[in-house]
Amino acid sequence: MAKELRFGFGDNWKHYLDSIGRHNLDAAQTSIANRYGPDGLAGKRFLDAGSGSGVFSRAAALMGANVVSFDFDAASVACTRALQRQLPGYPWEVSQGSLLDEAFMTSLGTFDVVYCWGVAHHIGEMWRALENLARRATGDIIISIYNDQGKPSKRWLAVKRAYNRHRWLRPLLIACAWCRLWGVKFIIDTLHGSPLKRWRTNNSDTRGMSARHDLIDWVGGYPFEVAKPEQIFNFFLARGFELTDMTTQAGGIGCNEFAFRRRPEGDA
């Protein structure tokens, strides 16, 4: 897949790390603490599958987890290692690898928490990637997967292919996507006297992400696969997991978010 059509996620993450502040890092840590509590990861094995910038691996390490991070993209691995170097002495391993490499995934062992946020749908074989994730989890799986909107999702797929095939088109596609995704919000905020209020706060994002980098990630993010919430639910149910939390896009654009926990042996 390395030589096939693929978005440079790591380059976008590097620019993100160069531009963020302490509040972004704190927000990432708070988002995990809101799920597990300040000490809920202490001593647990935490897998960050597709670590990207590394900010959530960093958050888990600071919360006492034994962290293993990996990414397919070499630039993303470099980003994660840059943050790892800021925490010498913490139990945090970083490597390069693929969710589709079964031997690599097996070599990692098993984990109390498997975290794979916005990654599996960019691999090229999403269901195989999710299968390999499920095998690594003895406890929780925390994932987000693009919502299947039907025809709109197919149109976005065409946009993403065009972005990656034609460099000269990229500024136009980004501008059009900004108008589609942010235009109405900009007009409303302007009428209220704060033209870029929601852009600056990324719609009051609670994970420390950046609207600019999220937009580039969205337009360029290829490969691109989608799933309906019930497909994800049934997939993990059949593999011995129960749903503990879910937030959907109610048919709209973006990622559906899921938290699953492996059922104890013998439970139906």
Protein Blocks (a to p, Z undefined) as FASTA:
>chain_A
ZZmccddfklmmmmmmmmmcfklmmmmmmmmmmmnojklmgoiacddehjlnommmmmmm
mnopacddddfblklmmmmmmmmmmmghiacddddddfklmklmmmnopafbdcdehklm
mnopamlmmmmmmmmpmbbccddddddehjmmmmmmmmmmmmmmmmmlmmmmmmmmmmmm
mmmmmmmmmmnopaklmmmnoooiakhpafklmmmmmmmmccdddddfklmmmmmmmnop
acfbdcdeehpacddddddddddehiZZ
